[in-house]
C-alpha cells in the first residue's frame, strides 16, 4: 500500500500529466521547469496544486524555485 506521502506526490504528478497528455510518466528527478512541464503561465496553479496536495501553506513571497524543480524536491520540502 503506498504511503500517504507518495499518494500526495502522485496527485501533483497526475496534475502535471493532465496538463501534458502527450506524456505517460515523469521521473522523480526530471527538471519540471527545464523540460517545460511547468512554465511561467502555469507556475501559480502548480504551486496551488502542491499546496492543496500537501496541506502546507506556501509563502508565495518566499518561493525558492529549487523547491519546485523536481518531484523529489517537492516531496522533500512539502511532504
N, C-alpha and C positions, 0 to 999 in steps of 0.2 A: 504494500500500500504506500503510495507516495506521501512524503511529508507535507505538512501544510505549507512550508516554505516553497517547496518545489511546485506545488499546485498554484501558489500565488504567482510565482515567476512564470509558470505556464500561462497564466491569464495575460501577462504582459506579452509573452511570445505569441499568443493567439491574436491579440490586438495587432501586433506587427504583421503577422501573416495575413490577417484580414485586409490590411492596407496594401499588401503586396501579393495578390493571388497567384502571381507567377512563381512564387516561392513555396516550397513544401517544408522547409526547415530553416532554422537559424542556429548556428553553433554558439555555444555559451561564450566563446571568446571572439566572436565576429564583431568587428567595429561597426556598430549600428549607424554611426554618423558618416564614417568614411565610405560605407557601402550604400549610403543614401536611403537606408531603410527608415531613418528619421532625418528629416530636413528642417530647415528653419520654419516652414509653414506648419509642420505637424508637431514641432517640439513641445509647445504648450499643452496640446492634447495628450502627447506622450507622457509628460510629467504628471498630468492629472490621472492618467491611467495607472502609472506606478503608485501614485498617492492612494488611489482607490484600492488597488490590489494589496498594498502593504499595510494600509491603515495608519500610515505615518504622514503627518502633515509636513510638507516640504516648504521650506522658506524660499520663495521664488526670487527673493532679492539676493540670496547667497548660494545660488546653484553653482556647483562645480561640474563642468562638462565631463570630467573624468569619471564621475559617479554614474553617468548615463551612457558611457561609450560602449559597454558590452552588457550582456545579460548577467555575466559573472559579477561585474562591478555593481550592477543594480542589486543583485542578490546580497552581496557583501554589505552594502550600505543600508539598504532599506528592508531587508528580510532577515 
